[in-house]
Amino acid sequence: KSQIFVSFGEIECRANDGFLHASERSRHSIENIIVNTVKSYVKWFEEQNKYYNHTLYFFNVPAPVYNHNIDSNLNSNVAKAVSLFNTELKNQVKICGLGLLDVYKYTVDINGFSNELFHIDKYHLGNYLLPEIEKQIYTKN
């Protein structure tokens, strides 16, 4: 009966990794790949938790930092992957009755990219986001 925090998807949403690369190689839509992956991951965690009754909280993916070393189209595809991932994660977590910790809402600007208020580099969030995460946990309990 512990609180468990689960984070996945951030690397899978990067420009040259994960979903975009898999979609290009397999010629399957990024939407289908993301839906199937997220659904499988969340179901797996739900199944593992049946006998333990932990409280599971899934972090969504923060808004991506705009990468000036790649073209605007690829940047847009990264932002789209993050948005699709977060939407599907929210859906699957709700279906399974699990918790969602929304870091995206604190990190996104009006263009779908990082507002750079909480990122400490191109990928990682700083610990100064912890009070906002704690608020979400306490309002769910």
N, CA, C and O atoms as CSV, one atom per row, in Angstrom:
chain,resi,resn,atom,element,x,y,z
A,1,LYS,N,N,0.823,-1.197,0.000
A,1,LYS,CA,C,0.000,0.000,0.000
A,1,LYS,C,C,0.861,1.254,0.000
A,1,LYS,O,O,0.595,2.208,0.731
A,2,SER,N,N,1.893,1.237,-0.828
A,2,SER,CA,C,2.792,2.377,-0.958
A,2,SER,C,C,2.325,3.293,-2.081
A,2,SER,O,O,1.497,2.917,-2.910
A,3,GLN,N,N,2.868,4.486,-2.089
A,3,GLN,CA,C,2.677,5.379,-3.221
A,3,GLN,C,C,3.830,5.137,-4.195
A,3,GLN,O,O,5.000,5.236,-3.826
A,4,ILE,N,N,3.483,4.821,-5.436
A,4,ILE,CA,C,4.475,4.520,-6.465
A,4,ILE,C,C,4.355,5.565,-7.564
A,4,ILE,O,O,3.256,5.865,-8.032
A,5,PHE,N,N,5.494,6.116,-7.971
A,5,PHE,CA,C,5.530,7.121,-9.022
A,5,PHE,C,C,6.166,6.506,-10.258
A,5,PHE,O,O,7.270,5.964,-10.197
A,6,VAL,N,N,5.458,6.596,-11.384
A,6,VAL,CA,C,5.895,5.963,-12.623
A,6,VAL,C,C,6.098,7.041,-13.685
A,6,VAL,O,O,5.234,7.889,-13.911
A,7,SER,N,N,7.240,6.986,-14.315
A,7,SER,CA,C,7.542,7.930,-15.389
A,7,SER,C,C,8.066,7.159,-16.586
A,7,SER,O,O,9.074,6.458,-16.486
A,8,PHE,N,N,7.394,7.284,-17.706
A,8,PHE,CA,C,7.873,6.715,-18.962
A,8,PHE,C,C,7.359,7.591,-20.081
A,8,PHE,O,O,6.403,8.344,-19.897
A,9,GLY,N,N,7.977,7.501,-21.222
A,9,GLY,CA,C,7.498,8.221,-22.389
A,9,GLY,C,C,8.351,9.397,-22.808
A,9,GLY,O,O,8.306,9.810,-23.966
A,10,GLU,N,N,9.128,9.944,-21.889
A,10,GLU,CA,C,9.894,11.131,-22.244
A,10,GLU,C,C,10.917,10.828,-23.343
A,10,GLU,O,O,11.000,11.569,-24.323
A,11,ILE,N,N,11.681,9.773,-23.196
A,11,ILE,CA,C,12.667,9.420,-24.217
A,11,ILE,C,C,11.959,8.985,-25.497
A,11,ILE,O,O,12.430,9.283,-26.594
A,12,GLU,N,N,10.850,8.294,-25.369
A,12,GLU,CA,C,10.107,7.827,-26.546
A,12,GLU,C,C,9.546,8.972,-27.371
A,12,GLU,O,O,9.225,8.783,-28.544
A,13,CYS,N,N,9.421,10.160,-26.782
A,13,CYS,CA,C,8.883,11.324,-27.496
A,13,CYS,C,C,9.966,12.232,-28.080
A,13,CYS,O,O,9.645,13.279,-28.641
A,14,ARG,N,N,11.210,11.865,-27.963
A,14,ARG,CA,C,12.287,12.710,-28.491
A,14,ARG,C,C,12.391,12.599,-30.011
A,14,ARG,O,O,11.845,11.680,-30.621
A,15,ALA,N,N,13.096,13.543,-30.601
A,15,ALA,CA,C,13.152,13.684,-32.060
A,15,ALA,C,C,13.711,12.462,-32.779
A,15,ALA,O,O,13.153,12.046,-33.794
A,16,ASN,N,N,14.775,11.887,-32.291
A,16,ASN,CA,C,15.430,10.792,-33.018
A,16,ASN,C,C,15.316,9.449,-32.326
A,16,ASN,O,O,16.098,8.537,-32.595
A,17,ASP,N,N,14.364,9.328,-31.455
A,17,ASP,CA,C,14.164,8.095,-30.703
A,17,ASP,C,C,12.691,7.695,-30.761
A,17,ASP,O,O,11.857,8.409,-31.318
A,18,GLY,N,N,12.402,6.575,-30.189
A,18,GLY,CA,C,11.048,6.186,-29.857
A,18,GLY,C,C,9.990,6.249,-30.931
A,18,GLY,O,O,10.142,5.697,-32.021
A,19,PHE,N,N,8.906,6.940,-30.596
A,19,PHE,CA,C,7.695,6.922,-31.404
A,19,PHE,C,C,7.896,7.448,-32.817
A,19,PHE,O,O,7.430,6.826,-33.771
A,20,LEU,N,N,8.571,8.568,-32.975
A,20,LEU,CA,C,8.770,9.141,-34.307
A,20,LEU,C,C,9.603,8.210,-35.175
A,20,LEU,O,O,9.288,7.986,-36.343
A,21,HIS,N,N,10.653,7.680,-34.602
A,21,HIS,CA,C,11.523,6.748,-35.319
A,21,HIS,C,C,10.761,5.456,-35.664
A,21,HIS,O,O,10.859,4.955,-36.784
A,22,ALA,N,N,10.012,4.930,-34.708
A,22,ALA,CA,C,9.246,3.700,-34.939
A,22,ALA,C,C,8.182,3.898,-36.010
A,22,ALA,O,O,7.951,3.014,-36.835
A,23,SER,N,N,7.544,5.042,-35.994
A,23,SER,CA,C,6.516,5.332,-36.994
A,23,SER,C,C,7.120,5.403,-38.390
A,23,SER,O,O,6.562,4.872,-39.350
A,24,GLU,N,N,8.248,6.054,-38.485
A,24,GLU,CA,C,8.927,6.185,-39.775
A,24,GLU,C,C,9.386,4.823,-40.302
A,24,GLU,O,O,9.222,4.522,-41.484
A,25,ARG,N,N,9.954,4.012,-39.426
A,25,ARG,CA,C,10.476,2.701,-39.834
A,25,ARG,C,C,9.364,1.706,-40.143
A,25,ARG,O,O,9.469,0.933,-41.096
A,26,SER,N,N,8.314,1.720,-39.352
A,26,SER,CA,C,7.255,0.713,-39.500
A,26,SER,C,C,6.152,1.144,-40.448
A,26,SER,O,O,5.369,0.323,-40.927
A,27,ARG,N,N,6.100,2.430,-40.710
A,27,ARG,CA,C,5.045,3.031,-41.538
A,27,ARG,C,C,3.663,2.908,-40.889
A,27,ARG,O,O,2.637,2.976,-41.566
A,28,HIS,N,N,3.656,2.725,-39.569
A,28,HIS,CA,C,2.418,2.782,-38.790
A,28,HIS,C,C,2.274,4.209,-38.296
A,28,HIS,O,O,3.265,4.911,-38.089
A,29,SER,N,N,1.052,4.626,-38.111
A,29,SER,CA,C,0.843,6.000,-37.648
A,29,SER,C,C,1.371,6.157,-36.227
A,29,SER,O,O,1.330,5.233,-35.415
A,30,ILE,N,N,1.859,7.338,-35.964
A,30,ILE,CA,C,2.357,7.632,-34.625
A,30,ILE,C,C,1.228,7.511,-33.606
A,30,ILE,O,O,1.455,7.099,-32.468
A,31,GLU,N,N,0.015,7.871,-34.014
A,31,GLU,CA,C,-1.140,7.760,-33.114
A,31,GLU,C,C,-1.345,6.321,-32.660
A,31,GLU,O,O,-1.527,6.066,-31.470
A,32,ASN,N,N,-1.316,5.373,-33.607
A,32,ASN,CA,C,-1.519,3.960,-33.253
A,32,ASN,C,C,-0.391,3.428,-32.379
A,32,ASN,O,O,-0.632,2.681,-31.430
A,33,ILE,N,N,0.826,3.810,-32.699
A,33,ILE,CA,C,1.968,3.346,-31.900
A,33,ILE,C,C,1.859,3.860,-30.471
A,33,ILE,O,O,2.077,3.113,-29.518
A,34,ILE,N,N,1.522,5.129,-30.325
A,34,ILE,CA,C,1.408,5.710,-28.984
A,34,ILE,C,C,0.253,5.080,-28.212
A,34,ILE,O,O,0.426,4.710,-27.051
A,35,VAL,N,N,-0.914,4.951,-28.827
A,35,VAL,CA,C,-2.062,4.348,-28.146
A,35,VAL,C,C,-1.727,2.941,-27.679
A,35,VAL,O,O,-1.976,2.596,-26.524
A,36,ASN,N,N,-1.168,2.129,-28.557
A,36,ASN,CA,C,-0.850,0.745,-28.192
A,36,ASN,C,C,0.213,0.661,-27.103
A,36,ASN,O,O,0.112,-0.164,-26.195
A,37,THR,N,N,1.220,1.504,-27.191
A,37,THR,CA,C,2.294,1.484,-26.192
A,37,THR,C,C,1.786,1.920,-24.824
A,37,THR,O,O,2.013,1.241,-23.823
A,38,VAL,N,N,1.105,3.043,-24.786
A,38,VAL,CA,C,0.625,3.565,-23.506
A,38,VAL,C,C,-0.372,2.601,-22.872
A,38,VAL,O,O,-0.291,2.310,-21.678
A,39,LYS,N,N,-1.291,2.120,-23.658
A,39,LYS,CA,C,-2.290,1.173,-23.145
A,39,LYS,C,C,-1.605,-0.062,-22.560
A,39,LYS,O,O,-1.968,-0.512,-21.474
A,40,SER,N,N,-0.623,-0.611,-23.267
A,40,SER,CA,C,0.090,-1.801,-22.788
A,40,SER,C,C,0.855,-1.524,-21.502
A,40,SER,O,O,0.809,-2.329,-20.573
A,41,TYR,N,N,1.555,-0.397,-21.435
A,41,TYR,CA,C,2.317,-0.059,-20.234
A,41,TYR,C,C,1.402,0.098,-19.030
A,41,TYR,O,O,1.649,-0.492,-17.979
A,42,VAL,N,N,0.359,0.880,-19.176
A,42,VAL,CA,C,-0.534,1.140,-18.041
A,42,VAL,C,C,-1.220,-0.155,-17.599
A,42,VAL,O,O,-1.337,-0.412,-16.401
A,43,LYS,N,N,-1.669,-0.961,-18.543
A,43,LYS,CA,C,-2.303,-2.244,-18.194
A,43,LYS,C,C,-1.315,-3.152,-17.465
A,43,LYS,O,O,-1.687,-3.843,-16.516
A,44,TRP,N,N,-0.052,-3.151,-17.909
A,44,TRP,CA,C,0.959,-3.976,-17.254
A,44,TRP,C,C,1.121,-3.555,-15.796
A,44,TRP,O,O,1.140,-4.402,-14.903
A,45,PHE,N,N,1.239,-2.254,-15.553
A,45,PHE,CA,C,1.369,-1.764,-14.180
A,45,PHE,C,C,0.129,-2.081,-13.360
A,45,PHE,O,O,0.236,-2.460,-12.194
A,46,GLU,N,N,-1.035,-1.929,-13.954
A,46,GLU,CA,C,-2.277,-2.246,-13.259
A,46,GLU,C,C,-2.302,-3.724,-12.859
A,46,GLU,O,O,-2.681,-4.063,-11.737
A,47,GLU,N,N,-1.902,-4.586,-13.771
A,47,GLU,CA,C,-1.878,-6.027,-13.498
A,47,GLU,C,C,-0.880,-6.364,-12.394
A,47,GLU,O,O,-1.187,-7.168,-11.514
A,48,GLN,N,N,0.300,-5.769,-12.425
A,48,GLN,CA,C,1.315,-6.013,-11.400
A,48,GLN,C,C,0.846,-5.555,-10.024
A,48,GLN,O,O,1.245,-6.115,-9.003
A,49,ASN,N,N,0.004,-4.542,-10.008
A,49,ASN,CA,C,-0.425,-3.933,-8.751
A,49,ASN,C,C,-1.627,-4.631,-8.112
A,49,ASN,O,O,-1.982,-4.310,-6.978
A,50,LYS,N,N,-2.250,-5.560,-8.798
A,50,LYS,CA,C,-3.470,-6.207,-8.279
A,50,LYS,C,C,-3.302,-6.768,-6.877
A,50,LYS,O,O,-4.208,-6.663,-6.050
A,51,TYR,N,N,-2.168,-7.353,-6.610
A,51,TYR,CA,C,-1.971,-8.034,-5.333
A,51,TYR,C,C,-1.343,-7.131,-4.271
A,51,TYR,O,O,-1.263,-7.516,-3.104
A,52,TYR,N,N,-0.907,-5.961,-4.655
A,52,TYR,CA,C,-0.199,-5.081,-3.721
A,52,TYR,C,C,-1.011,-3.875,-3.284
A,52,TYR,O,O,-0.779,-3.313,-2.214
A,53,ASN,N,N,-1.956,-3.483,-4.111
A,53,ASN,CA,C,-2.824,-2.352,-3.792
A,53,ASN,C,C,-2.050,-1.060,-3.505
A,53,ASN,O,O,-2.391,-0.303,-2.596
A,54,HIS,N,N,-1.002,-0.829,-4.302
A,54,HIS,CA,C,-0.272,0.428,-4.206
A,54,HIS,C,C,-1.107,1.538,-4.843
A,54,HIS,O,O,-2.008,1.268,-5.636
A,55,THR,N,N,-0.808,2.761,-4.500
A,55,THR,CA,C,-1.379,3.910,-5.181
A,55,THR,C,C,-0.386,4.303,-6.264
A,55,THR,O,O,0.719,4.760,-5.970
A,56,LEU,N,N,-0.786,4.120,-7.520
A,56,LEU,CA,C,0.101,4.408,-8.636
A,56,LEU,C,C,-0.175,5.795,-9.198
A,56,LEU,O,O,-1.321,6.148,-9.477
A,57,TYR,N,N,0.877,6.567,-9.359
A,57,TYR,CA,C,0.803,7.890,-9.982
A,57,TYR,C,C,1.705,7.879,-11.215
A,57,TYR,O,O,2.890,7.556,-11.125
A,58,PHE,N,N,1.146,8.226,-12.339
A,58,PHE,CA,C,1.910,8.311,-13.585
A,58,PHE,C,C,2.204,9.773,-13.909
A,58,PHE,O,O,1.297,10.606,-13.937
A,59,PHE,N,N,3.463,10.074,-14.151
A,59,PHE,CA,C,3.842,11.397,-14.625
A,59,PHE,C,C,3.593,11.467,-16.122
A,59,PHE,O,O,3.938,10.539,-16.853
A,60,ASN,N,N,2.997,12.562,-16.585
A,60,ASN,CA,C,2.961,12.744,-18.023
A,60,ASN,C,C,4.285,13.375,-18.452
A,60,ASN,O,O,5.148,13.644,-17.616
A,61,VAL,N,N,4.440,13.607,-19.740
A,61,VAL,CA,C,5.699,14.107,-20.291
A,61,VAL,C,C,5.654,15.635,-20.316
A,61,VAL,O,O,4.665,16.220,-20.757
A,62,PRO,N,N,6.724,16.282,-19.843
A,62,PRO,CA,C,6.745,17.741,-19.914
A,62,PRO,C,C,6.815,18.222,-21.359
A,62,PRO,O,O,7.195,17.472,-22.258
A,63,ALA,N,N,6.448,19.460,-21.565
A,63,ALA,CA,C,6.556,20.056,-22.898
A,63,ALA,C,C,8.015,20.009,-23.347
A,63,ALA,O,O,8.919,20.228,-22.541
A,64,PRO,N,N,8.247,19.727,-24.622
A,64,PRO,CA,C,9.635,19.646,-25.095
A,64,PRO,C,C,10.271,21.026,-25.242
A,64,PRO,O,O,9.609,22.001,-25.595
A,65,VAL,N,N,11.559,21.080,-24.965
A,65,VAL,CA,C,12.326,22.301,-25.220
A,65,VAL,C,C,12.532,22.383,-26.738
A,65,VAL,O,O,12.939,21.406,-27.367
A,66,TYR,N,N,12.252,23.544,-27.313
A,66,TYR,CA,C,12.446,23.720,-28.755
A,66,TYR,C,C,13.926,23.545,-29.068
A,66,TYR,O,O,14.782,24.199,-28.472
A,67,ASN,N,N,14.214,22.651,-30.011
A,67,ASN,CA,C,15.589,22.320,-30.361
A,67,ASN,C,C,15.986,23.085,-31.624
A,67,ASN,O,O,15.497,22.785,-32.714
A,68,HIS,N,N,16.858,24.055,-31.478
A,68,HIS,CA,C,17.281,24.888,-32.601
A,68,HIS,C,C,18.247,24.161,-33.541
A,68,HIS,O,O,18.619,24.702,-34.583
A,69,ASN,N,N,18.654,22.944,-33.180
A,69,ASN,CA,C,19.551,22.163,-34.032
A,69,ASN,C,C,18.801,21.272,-35.016
A,69,ASN,O,O,19.423,20.606,-35.844
A,70,ILE,N,N,17.478,21.253,-34.936
A,70,ILE,CA,C,16.675,20.487,-35.894
A,70,ILE,C,C,15.654,21.423,-36.534
A,70,ILE,O,O,15.418,22.524,-36.035
A,71,ASP,N,N,15.062,20.994,-37.617
A,71,ASP,CA,C,14.136,21.887,-38.329
A,71,ASP,C,C,12.800,22.015,-37.597
A,71,ASP,O,O,12.466,21.221,-36.718
A,72,SER,N,N,12.057,23.036,-37.991
A,72,SER,CA,C,10.797,23.347,-37.309
A,72,SER,C,C,9.769,22.239,-37.474
A,72,SER,O,O,8.948,22.029,-36.581
A,73,ASN,N,N,9.795,21.521,-38.601
A,73,ASN,CA,C,8.854,20.422,-38.814
A,73,ASN,C,C,9.096,19.292,-37.819
A,73,ASN,O,O,8.149,18.749,-37.251
A,74,LEU,N,N,10.355,18.942,-37.609
A,74,LEU,CA,C,10.667,17.892,-36.636
A,74,LEU,C,C,10.336,18.359,-35.222
A,74,LEU,O,O,9.832,17.574,-34.419
A,75,ASN,N,N,10.609,19.611,-34.909
A,75,ASN,CA,C,10.208,20.151,-33.608
A,75,ASN,C,C,8.704,20.027,-33.420
A,75,ASN,O,O,8.240,19.642,-32.348
A,76,SER,N,N,7.943,20.353,-34.458
A,76,SER,CA,C,6.478,20.236,-34.382
A,76,SER,C,C,6.040,18.799,-34.166
A,76,SER,O,O,5.094,18.540,-33.422
A,77,ASN,N,N,6.724,17.862,-34.812
A,77,ASN,CA,C,6.393,16.443,-34.635
A,77,ASN,C,C,6.691,15.970,-33.216
A,77,ASN,O,O,5.968,15.138,-32.667
A,78,VAL,N,N,7.749,16.497,-32.632
A,78,VAL,CA,C,8.072,16.161,-31.237
A,78,VAL,C,C,6.967,16.681,-30.318
A,78,VAL,O,O,6.488,15.955,-29.447
A,79,ALA,N,N,6.565,17.934,-30.514
A,79,ALA,CA,C,5.491,18.505,-29.689
A,79,ALA,C,C,4.195,17.724,-29.866
A,79,ALA,O,O,3.455,17.515,-28.905
A,80,LYS,N,N,3.921,17.292,-31.095
A,80,LYS,CA,C,2.725,16.492,-31.363
A,80,LYS,C,C,2.806,15.148,-30.643
A,80,LYS,O,O,1.819,14.699,-30.061
A,81,ALA,N,N,3.968,14.505,-30.679
A,81,ALA,CA,C,4.144,13.213,-30.001
A,81,ALA,C,C,3.894,13.358,-28.501
A,81,ALA,O,O,3.232,12.514,-27.896
A,82,VAL,N,N,4.417,14.419,-27.905
A,82,VAL,CA,C,4.215,14.655,-26.474
A,82,VAL,C,C,2.733,14.855,-26.176
A,82,VAL,O,O,2.204,14.292,-25.217
A,83,SER,N,N,2.074,15.648,-26.992
A,83,SER,CA,C,0.646,15.905,-26.793
A,83,SER,C,C,-0.177,14.629,-26.932
A,83,SER,O,O,-1.051,14.358,-26.108
A,84,LEU,N,N,0.098,13.851,-27.967
A,84,LEU,CA,C,-0.616,12.579,-28.162
A,84,LEU,C,C,-0.364,11.624,-27.000
A,84,LEU,O,O,-1.289,10.990,-26.492
A,85,PHE,N,N,0.893,11.529,-26.588
A,85,PHE,CA,C,1.244,10.657,-25.470
A,85,PHE,C,C,0.481,11.057,-24.216
A,85,PHE,O,O,-0.129,10.216,-23.557
A,86,ASN,N,N,0.519,12.345,-23.891
A,86,ASN,CA,C,-0.140,12.814,-22.672
A,86,ASN,C,C,-1.646,12.604,-22.712
A,86,ASN,O,O,-2.253,12.260,-21.698
A,87,THR,N,N,-2.247,12.809,-23.866
A,87,THR,CA,C,-3.688,12.581,-24.008
A,87,THR,C,C,-4.025,11.112,-23.776
A,87,THR,O,O,-4.972,10.793,-23.057
A,88,GLU,N,N,-3.250,10.225,-24.385
A,88,GLU,CA,C,-3.522,8.792,-24.222
A,88,GLU,C,C,-3.224,8.329,-22.805
A,88,GLU,O,O,-3.956,7.502,-22.262
A,89,LEU,N,N,-2.171,8.843,-22.203
A,89,LEU,CA,C,-1.866,8.468,-20.822
A,89,LEU,C,C,-3.004,8.898,-19.898
A,89,LEU,O,O,-3.424,8.135,-19.028
A,90,LYS,N,N,-3.493,10.098,-20.087
A,90,LYS,CA,C,-4.618,10.580,-19.275
A,90,LYS,C,C,-5.832,9.664,-19.438
A,90,LYS,O,O,-6.491,9.328,-18.454
A,91,ASN,N,N,-6.127,9.264,-20.659
A,91,ASN,CA,C,-7.262,8.366,-20.916
A,91,ASN,C,C,-7.084,7.019,-20.236
A,91,ASN,O,O,-7.996,6.535,-19.566
A,92,GLN,N,N,-5.918,6.411,-20.404
A,92,GLN,CA,C,-5.687,5.070,-19.861
A,92,GLN,C,C,-5.640,5.070,-18.335
A,92,GLN,O,O,-6.154,4.150,-17.698
A,93,VAL,N,N,-5.036,6.082,-17.754
A,93,VAL,CA,C,-4.967,6.188,-16.295
A,93,VAL,C,C,-6.374,6.337,-15.721
A,93,VAL,O,O,-6.707,5.746,-14.693
A,94,LYS,N,N,-7.184,7.131,-16.397
A,94,LYS,CA,C,-8.573,7.316,-15.939
A,94,LYS,C,C,-9.358,6.013,-16.026
A,94,LYS,O,O,-10.077,5.656,-15.092
A,95,ILE,N,N,-9.224,5.303,-17.142
A,95,ILE,CA,C,-9.916,4.020,-17.323
A,95,ILE,C,C,-9.560,3.045,-16.206
A,95,ILE,O,O,-10.425,2.325,-15.706
A,96,CYS,N,N,-8.302,3.023,-15.820
A,96,CYS,CA,C,-7.820,2.078,-14.810
A,96,CYS,C,C,-7.973,2.591,-13.380
A,96,CYS,O,O,-7.687,1.864,-12.429
A,97,GLY,N,N,-8.418,3.833,-13.220
A,97,GLY,CA,C,-8.598,4.389,-11.885
A,97,GLY,C,C,-7.292,4.681,-11.171
A,97,GLY,O,O,-7.214,4.569,-9.948
A,98,LEU,N,N,-6.261,5.056,-11.927
A,98,LEU,CA,C,-4.956,5.351,-11.352
A,98,LEU,C,C,-4.736,6.860,-11.324
A,98,LEU,O,O,-5.563,7.617,-11.833
A,99,GLY,N,N,-3.639,7.293,-10.739
A,99,GLY,CA,C,-3.374,8.719,-10.601
A,99,GLY,C,C,-2.505,9.266,-11.718
A,99,GLY,O,O,-1.658,8.560,-12.265
A,100,LEU,N,N,-2.720,10.525,-12.049
A,100,LEU,CA,C,-1.916,11.223,-13.040
A,100,LEU,C,C,-1.317,12.463,-12.398
A,100,LEU,O,O,-2.022,13.243,-11.757
A,101,LEU,N,N,-0.024,12.642,-12.572
A,101,LEU,CA,C,0.654,13.857,-12.131
A,101,LEU,C,C,1.021,14.644,-13.382
A,101,LEU,O,O,1.827,14.205,-14.202
A,102,ASP,N,N,0.415,15.807,-13.504
A,102,ASP,CA,C,0.524,16.603,-14.720
A,102,ASP,C,C,1.664,17.615,-14.603
A,102,ASP,O,O,1.510,18.666,-13.979
A,103,VAL,N,N,2.810,17.290,-15.208
A,103,VAL,CA,C,3.915,18.242,-15.256
A,103,VAL,C,C,3.856,19.068,-16.544
A,103,VAL,O,O,4.451,20.142,-16.631
A,104,TYR,N,N,3.143,18.561,-17.524
A,104,TYR,CA,C,3.029,19.264,-18.806
A,104,TYR,C,C,2.428,20.652,-18.635
A,104,TYR,O,O,2.915,21.623,-19.213
A,105,LYS,N,N,1.371,20.737,-17.841
A,105,LYS,CA,C,0.668,22.017,-17.699
A,105,LYS,C,C,1.547,23.115,-17.108
A,105,LYS,O,O,1.295,24.296,-17.343
A,106,TYR,N,N,2.564,22.747,-16.355
A,106,TYR,CA,C,3.460,23.741,-15.769
A,106,TYR,C,C,4.608,24.111,-16.705
A,106,TYR,O,O,5.264,25.135,-16.516
A,107,THR,N,N,4.844,23.279,-17.711
A,107,THR,CA,C,6.025,23.464,-18.554
A,107,THR,C,C,5.715,23.974,-19.954
A,107,THR,O,O,6.635,24.335,-20.687
A,108,VAL,N,N,4.454,24.014,-20.341
A,108,VAL,CA,C,4.101,24.319,-21.731
A,108,VAL,C,C,3.842,25.810,-21.945
A,108,VAL,O,O,3.274,26.494,-21.094
A,109,ASP,N,N,4.281,26.291,-23.119
A,109,ASP,CA,C,3.962,27.660,-23.521
A,109,ASP,C,C,2.815,27.626,-24.535
A,109,ASP,O,O,2.266,26.558,-24.803
A,110,ILE,N,N,2.455,28.752,-25.087
A,110,ILE,CA,C,1.304,28.805,-26.005
A,110,ILE,C,C,1.555,28.089,-27.328
A,110,ILE,O,O,0.613,27.826,-28.076
A,111,ASN,N,N,2.824,27.767,-27.628
A,111,ASN,CA,C,3.161,27.092,-28.881
A,111,ASN,C,C,3.349,25.589,-28.728
A,111,ASN,O,O,3.664,24.905,-29.702
A,112,GLY,N,N,3.161,25.062,-27.517
A,112,GLY,CA,C,3.316,23.626,-27.290
A,112,GLY,C,C,4.731,23.217,-26.922
A,112,GLY,O,O,5.039,22.027,-26.855
A,113,PHE,N,N,5.593,24.198,-26.682
A,113,PHE,CA,C,6.970,23.907,-26.291
A,113,PHE,C,C,7.205,24.388,-24.861
A,113,PHE,O,O,6.361,25.058,-24.266
A,114,SER,N,N,8.361,24.035,-24.331
A,114,SER,CA,C,8.681,24.397,-22.950
A,114,SER,C,C,8.713,25.906,-22.758
A,114,SER,O,O,9.233,26.652,-23.588
A,115,ASN,N,N,8.146,26.325,-21.646
A,115,ASN,CA,C,8.254,27.728,-21.239
A,115,ASN,C,C,9.600,27.990,-20.559
A,115,ASN,O,O,9.921,29.124,-20.205
A,116,GLU,N,N,10.378,26.924,-20.383
A,116,GLU,CA,C,11.729,26.945,-19.809
A,116,GLU,C,C,11.777,27.478,-18.378
A,116,GLU,O,O,12.812,27.964,-17.922
A,117,LEU,N,N,10.654,27.383,-17.682
A,117,LEU,CA,C,10.617,27.785,-16.285
A,117,LEU,C,C,11.080,26.666,-15.349
A,117,LEU,O,O,11.586,26.936,-14.260
A,118,PHE,N,N,10.908,25.421,-15.769
A,118,PHE,CA,C,11.203,24.297,-14.887
A,118,PHE,C,C,12.277,23.354,-15.428
A,118,PHE,O,O,12.751,22.487,-14.694
A,119,HIS,N,N,12.669,23.503,-16.690
A,119,HIS,CA,C,13.717,22.648,-17.255
A,119,HIS,C,C,15.094,23.127,-16.790
A,119,HIS,O,O,15.365,24.327,-16.742
A,120,ILE,N,N,15.953,22.172,-16.450
A,120,ILE,CA,C,17.329,22.521,-16.083
A,120,ILE,C,C,18.271,22.301,-17.268
A,120,ILE,O,O,19.409,22.770,-17.256
A,121,ASP,N,N,17.797,21.591,-18.285
A,121,ASP,CA,C,18.528,21.405,-19.533
A,121,ASP,C,C,17.496,21.096,-20.611
A,121,ASP,O,O,16.313,21.381,-20.421
A,122,LYS,N,N,17.906,20.528,-21.720
A,122,LYS,CA,C,16.973,20.271,-22.827
A,122,LYS,C,C,15.921,19.207,-22.503
A,122,LYS,O,O,14.905,19.113,-23.191
A,123,TYR,N,N,16.157,18.411,-21.467
A,123,TYR,CA,C,15.262,17.283,-21.204
A,123,TYR,C,C,14.733,17.184,-19.773
A,123,TYR,O,O,13.616,16.711,-19.565
A,124,HIS,N,N,15.496,17.611,-18.808
A,124,HIS,CA,C,15.198,17.304,-17.414
A,124,HIS,C,C,14.594,18.483,-16.665
A,124,HIS,O,O,14.925,19.645,-16.902
A,125,LEU,N,N,13.689,18.131,-15.745
A,125,LEU,CA,C,13.040,19.142,-14.913
A,125,LEU,C,C,13.808,19.330,-13.614
A,125,LEU,O,O,14.403,18.389,-13.088
A,126,GLY,N,N,13.787,20.544,-13.108
A,126,GLY,CA,C,14.435,20.842,-11.844
A,126,GLY,C,C,13.544,20.504,-10.663
A,126,GLY,O,O,12.337,20.309,-10.809
A,127,ASN,N,N,14.156,20.438,-9.499
A,127,ASN,CA,C,13.411,20.078,-8.294
A,127,ASN,C,C,12.444,21.171,-7.855
A,127,ASN,O,O,11.600,20.920,-6.995
A,128,TYR,N,N,12.537,22.361,-8.409
A,128,TYR,CA,C,11.628,23.443,-8.026
A,128,TYR,C,C,10.214,23.221,-8.548
A,128,TYR,O,O,9.328,24.032,-8.279
A,129,LEU,N,N,9.987,22.154,-9.278
A,129,LEU,CA,C,8.628,21.777,-9.672
A,129,LEU,C,C,7.957,20.904,-8.599
A,129,LEU,O,O,6.745,20.693,-8.640
A,130,LEU,N,N,8.734,20.409,-7.658
A,130,LEU,CA,C,8.198,19.503,-6.634
A,130,LEU,C,C,7.009,20.063,-5.848
A,130,LEU,O,O,6.071,19.310,-5.586
A,131,PRO,N,N,6.995,21.325,-5.462
A,131,PRO,CA,C,5.809,21.819,-4.737
A,131,PRO,C,C,4.511,21.697,-5.559
A,131,PRO,O,O,3.446,21.426,-5.004
A,132,GLU,N,N,4.609,21.898,-6.864
A,132,GLU,CA,C,3.416,21.764,-7.715
A,132,GLU,C,C,2.970,20.308,-7.825
A,132,GLU,O,O,1.775,20.017,-7.874
A,133,ILE,N,N,3.926,19.415,-7.863
A,133,ILE,CA,C,3.612,17.979,-7.906
A,133,ILE,C,C,2.981,17.560,-6.580
A,133,ILE,O,O,1.988,16.831,-6.565
A,134,GLU,N,N,3.555,18.018,-5.467
A,134,GLU,CA,C,3.011,17.683,-4.155
A,134,GLU,C,C,1.567,18.136,-4.015
A,134,GLU,O,O,0.741,17.420,-3.449
A,135,LYS,N,N,1.258,19.322,-4.526
A,135,LYS,CA,C,-0.126,19.810,-4.466
A,135,LYS,C,C,-1.078,18.849,-5.164
A,135,LYS,O,O,-2.184,18.601,-4.683
A,136,GLN,N,N,-0.649,18.316,-6.287
A,136,GLN,CA,C,-1.497,17.381,-7.019
A,136,GLN,C,C,-1.720,16.091,-6.224
A,136,GLN,O,O,-2.822,15.544,-6.214
A,137,ILE,N,N,-0.688,15.623,-5.572
A,137,ILE,CA,C,-0.801,14.402,-4.771
A,137,ILE,C,C,-1.745,14.614,-3.611
A,137,ILE,O,O,-2.607,13.774,-3.352
A,138,TYR,N,N,-1.598,15.720,-2.910
A,138,TYR,CA,C,-2.415,15.975,-1.732
A,138,TYR,C,C,-3.875,16.245,-2.086
A,138,TYR,O,O,-4.766,15.932,-1.296
A,139,THR,N,N,-4.132,16.817,-3.252
A,139,THR,CA,C,-5.533,17.056,-3.635
A,139,THR,C,C,-6.223,15.781,-4.105
A,139,THR,O,O,-7.451,15.723,-4.155
A,140,LYS,N,N,-5.444,14.764,-4.449
A,140,LYS,CA,C,-6.023,13.482,-4.891
A,140,LYS,C,C,-6.292,12.561,-3.719
A,140,LYS,O,O,-7.084,11.627,-3.841
A,141,ASN,N,N,-5.650,12.804,-2.587
A,141,ASN,CA,C,-5.828,11.931,-1.413
A,141,ASN,C,C,-6.887,12.466,-0.480
A,141,ASN,O,O,-7.164,11.857,0.553
